């Protein structure tokens, strides 16, 4: 297959590309990334000799179209997105530019060229949140969208763009809504690498007041396998949920980090919740299991412990990234001393 992967130098995108070329060495993969602060080309350093890397914006329709034609692309896999919830509250426009208008530009290029498949990576957060006191509450592929933050709304808008290109112009799309991903190469603004890095330097961990809020967790490589299966056997026009059913609270994640690194609970500093802080996400992923036979392979809690150790052992990877983080309370730009 000849693949065009956007957001390929980011966290999930780089894990996907590395996984893809390892399992399908005969594929031709074009890794496309704008290299914003969270796009890190060294994430692909060990496979640069077997892929083609191009820096560019998914909203640059003419550039994308020319690349799709030049490389005779069969399938587009779109990971490109702004995804920092706290930053979205400070600067929502950049999220709508990339996640809605950028997605539209990418769809337009794919439509003009006539790709065989356009796979769009979305999130559980487009559905809003679930109550903490109802363990049976769950999101299905038929759940209505109810985004509560600028990031969530921008991703919901991108999903609607992708679907309209299918309904109006028959663009052969598939969509995945996925749980919280963890694994190596995640930019240290997100909770697991951020808390690991802060704890290693004995700096305060800014834990939101609502530390009992829960997220469902999945390893990025399990997510990658699900996407490949959908590219191979998924039904055009369909949405598939990708999850594990394993929920952990912010407090539990914090405890895992501190325990794994042998650090005291005194490093925890409770900070005010951000606006629109969602309580709980949980996806019903029985459809992809039933129809395509997919199941996650990596147990989240052991996998999270392995991931914490990866960041602890790869300080040389994340330390240079600290100065690139946007100025948002609780990140490297405004550390808790």
LUMDODREN-633116 format. One line per field, with one value per residue (C-alpha): z, y, x; residue in one letter. Coordinates in steps of 0.001 Angstrom, whole numbers, m for minus. Layout:
BEGIN
up: Z_...
north: Y_...
east: X_...
res: A_...
This chain:
BEGIN
up: 0_m634_2456_3200_6988_8389_11836_11366_13588_16538_19304_17899_14282_14815_16704_13846_11129_13014_13584_9962_8358_10776_9810_6136_4960_1310_1884_538_3393_3037_6522_6413_9326_9826_12721_15120_18711_19282_15962_16499_13505_15681_16576_13134_13115_13279_10207_8040_5569_4765_4588_2753_5081_3884_6018_5267_6356_5795_4901_1917_m527_m3596_m1918_m559_m3910_m5704_m3190_m3420_m7196_m7190_m4805_m6266_m2789_m2061_1435_3664_7456_9227_12701_12238_14981_17673_20839_23977_25854_28119_25244_23297_26010_25586_21773_20269_16763_16039_16899_14523_11775_11941_13098_10949_8063_7791_7679_4955_2863_3256_2291_m766_m1964_m1396_m3271_m6280_m6542_m5855_m3066_m2263_1464_3764_7429_9995_13615_16109_19869_22521_23626_20818_22779_25843_29159_31251_34895_37494_39467_36647_35885_33118_31091_27883_24465_21374_17720_17705_20662_19856_19748_22699_22820_25851_25077_22038_21360_21557_19342_16752_16547_16266_13423_11660_11948_10337_7500_6793_6827_4516_1966_2023_1745_m888_m3016_m2061_m502_844_4516_7803_11250_14601_17940_20405_24152_25835_24279_26157_25042_24089_22169_23677_23957_27645_27972_28512_31956_31815_30330_32082_35541_34961_33920_36758_39365_38143_38922_42255_40983_41947_40025_39261_39870_39111_41992_40234_40505_40532_36902_34840_31436_29414_28451_25430_24183_20935_19299_19963_18375_15384_14919_14978_12224_10029_10443_9487_6391_5420_6323_7584_5843_3980_5654_9070_12441_14849_18532_19762_23498_26273_28904_31466_33308_35559_37384_37344_40949_39989_37148_39527_42059_39360_38366_41920_42889_39798_40370_44144_44751_47706_47602_48895_45272_44511_44315_43817_41259_40092_37377_33853_32350_30825_32503_31425_34135_32418_29009_28176_24717_23678_21304_20773_17106_16030_18139_16701_13059_12575_15399_16972_20638_22545_23351_25909_29426_30378_33931_33138_29887_31730_34138_31153_29605_32781_32734_29056_29864_32891_30718_27795_29385_26370_24237_26291_27971_24782_24227_27435_25969_23038_25199_25008_28014_29899_33660_34970_32024_31681_30794_34226_36479_39961_42226
north: 0_3599_5638_9358_9812_13285_14375_11679_13311_13615_11127_8757_9400_8448_5304_4427_4962_2977_141_191_m13_m2760_m4910_m3895_m3194_m3092_m155_3277_5736_9521_11057_14560_17009_20774_20396_22690_22656_19127_17717_16318_14963_12993_10792_9237_9266_5490_4918_7975_5790_3769_6569_9864_12857_16092_19171_20902_21984_19743_22921_23539_21723_22350_20959_17925_17224_17364_14959_12523_12475_12329_9352_7654_7419_4714_5775_8851_8423_11715_12157_15875_17921_20497_18565_20541_21136_23859_25715_25554_27620_30335_30222_28461_29870_27775_24618_25414_26369_23031_20595_21882_23969_21921_18709_20210_21075_17555_16021_18254_17118_13467_13956_15529_12707_9916_8027_4544_5264_8286_7348_10079_9772_11330_11202_10101_13741_14756_13124_15326_13524_10836_11010_9581_8014_5829_2962_1680_4900_4491_6105_4099_4950_6251_8627_12275_14748_17150_18702_20892_22554_24327_21334_18883_21096_21474_17699_17256_19793_17870_14647_16345_17629_14111_12660_15363_14595_10990_11847_14575_13351_9660_10086_6560_7410_5567_7193_6008_7562_6495_6508_8323_7074_6426_5268_6623_9875_11799_15502_16394_18560_15551_14089_10942_12359_15702_14188_11756_14546_16840_14101_13138_16692_16742_19478_19857_17884_20166_17895_19293_19491_16934_14243_11520_12303_9165_8354_5144_4259_2495_2044_3879_638_m1036_2015_1626_m2020_m1102_1482_m966_m3535_m923_42_m3621_m4802_m1853_m812_2497_5168_3486_4742_2409_2944_1878_1332_m1101_m688_121_3386_5204_8479_11356_10448_6843_7973_10335_7542_5213_7829_8548_4872_3848_6615_6218_9806_11167_12233_15638_16544_16747_20279_20642_23330_24693_22757_24104_25316_22541_19796_16566_14040_10670_9003_5364_3864_811_m870_m4052_m3163_m3390_m6525_m8165_m7144_m7062_m9258_m6545_m6610_m4648_m6576_m4309_m4228_m545_m591_m2630_m675_2646_1492_526_3932_5776_3847_4757_8469_7990_6260_8699_12069_13040_12771_14926_17427_19468_19770_21688_25113_24435_23972_26734_29001_27249_26980_23727_23052_23619_27257_27936_25201_24663_25297
east: 0_1038_158_44_148_m485_681_3311_5942_3566_2952_325_1319_4965_3983_1643_4266_6903_4433_3306_6738_7783_4794_4584_8149_7066_4691_5561_4875_4872_5100_3601_3825_3839_6320_4519_5798_4417_5634_9102_10996_13463_10473_10994_14807_15207_13002_13774_15663_12527_9931_9557_9205_7571_6962_3677_210_m2835_m4748_m2443_m4689_m2545_595_m1226_m2868_478_2024_m868_m486_3321_3406_311_m1207_m3786_m4819_m4651_m4473_m5128_m3618_m2890_m4551_m4067_m4899_m3972_m7250_m5863_m4211_m7474_m9129_m6466_m6245_m9287_m8803_m5700_m7670_m10516_m8052_m6264_m8914_m11790_m10440_m7251_m9258_m11451_m8404_m7066_m10415_m10590_m7167_m8091_m11367_m9637_m7118_m9587_m7813_m9078_m9458_m9418_m9127_m9741_m8605_m11000_m11482_m13941_m14147_m16510_m19345_m18933_m18647_m20323_m21425_m19073_m21915_m23300_m20882_m23162_m22998_m21000_m20566_m21570_m21010_m24604_m24163_m24935_m22075_m21966_m18468_m17798_m14430_m12918_m10661_m13545_m15713_m12965_m12526_m16296_m16297_m13545_m15545_m18548_m16362_m15090_m18596_m19954_m17230_m18409_m22098_m21698_m18776_m18464_m15013_m14348_m13888_m13634_m13392_m12081_m12971_m10324_m9710_m6781_m3547_m318_3112_6535_7139_4216_4984_5527_2434_158_m313_1834_5073_4561_4134_6997_9347_8291_8602_12056_13186_11310_8997_5362_2734_m268_m3267_m6719_m9204_m11398_m8728_m11392_m12293_m11788_m10352_m10185_m6591_m5083_m1532_m768_410_m2948_m4568_m2229_m3180_m6864_m6413_m4519_m7282_m9881_m7873_m7781_m11273_m13336_m16540_m16407_m18514_m18402_m17163_m15378_m14648_m11215_m10808_m9953_m12654_m9943_m10625_m8157_m8603_m6141_m5327_m4556_m2280_m472_m3_1364_3947_5064_5189_7138_9708_9833_8729_6678_3034_4197_5024_1281_m124_m3871_m4779_m8167_m9990_m9824_m13115_m15207_m13166_m14890_m15699_m15508_m15069_m15763_m16249_m18229_m15748_m17754_m18390_m14733_m14329_m17446_m17077_m13290_m11985_m9817_m8840_m6171_m2991_m1310_m2769_m3082_m1675_1482_1759_1569_4296_6475_5779_6796_10077_10558_10366_12608_15206_14921_15485_17597_14446_12052_14370_15063_11301_10603_11308_8946_5875_3236_2723_m62_m393_1045_3379_7113_6529_5038_6386_5106_8109
res: X_X_X_X_X_X_X_X_X_X_X_X_X_X_X_X_X_X_X_X_X_X_X_X_X_X_X_X_X_X_X_X_X_X_X_X_X_X_X_X_X_X_X_X_X_X_X_X_X_X_X_X_X_X_X_X_X_X_X_X_X_X_X_X_X_X_X_X_X_X_X_X_X_X_X_X_X_X_X_X_X_X_X_X_X_X_X_X_X_X_X_X_X_X_X_X_X_X_X_X_X_X_X_X_X_X_X_X_X_X_X_X_X_X_X_X_X_X_X_X_X_X_X_X_X_X_X_X_X_X_X_X_X_X_X_X_X_X_X_X_X_X_X_X_X_X_X_X_X_X_X_X_X_X_X_X_X_X_X_X_X_X_X_X_X_X_X_X_X_X_X_X_X_X_X_X_X_X_X_X_X_X_X_X_X_X_X_X_X_X_X_X_X_X_X_X_X_X_X_X_X_X_X_X_X_X_X_X_X_X_X_X_X_X_X_X_X_X_X_X_X_X_X_X_X_X_X_X_X_X_X_X_X_X_X_X_X_X_X_X_X_X_X_X_X_X_X_X_X_X_X_X_X_X_X_X_X_X_X_X_X_X_X_X_X_X_X_X_X_X_X_X_X_X_X_X_X_X_X_X_X_X_X_X_X_X_X_X_X_X_X_X_X_X_X_X_X_X_X_X_X_X_X_X_X_X_X_X_X_X_X_X_X_X_X_X_X_X_X_X_X_X_X_X_X_X_X_X_X_X_X_X_X_X_X_X_X
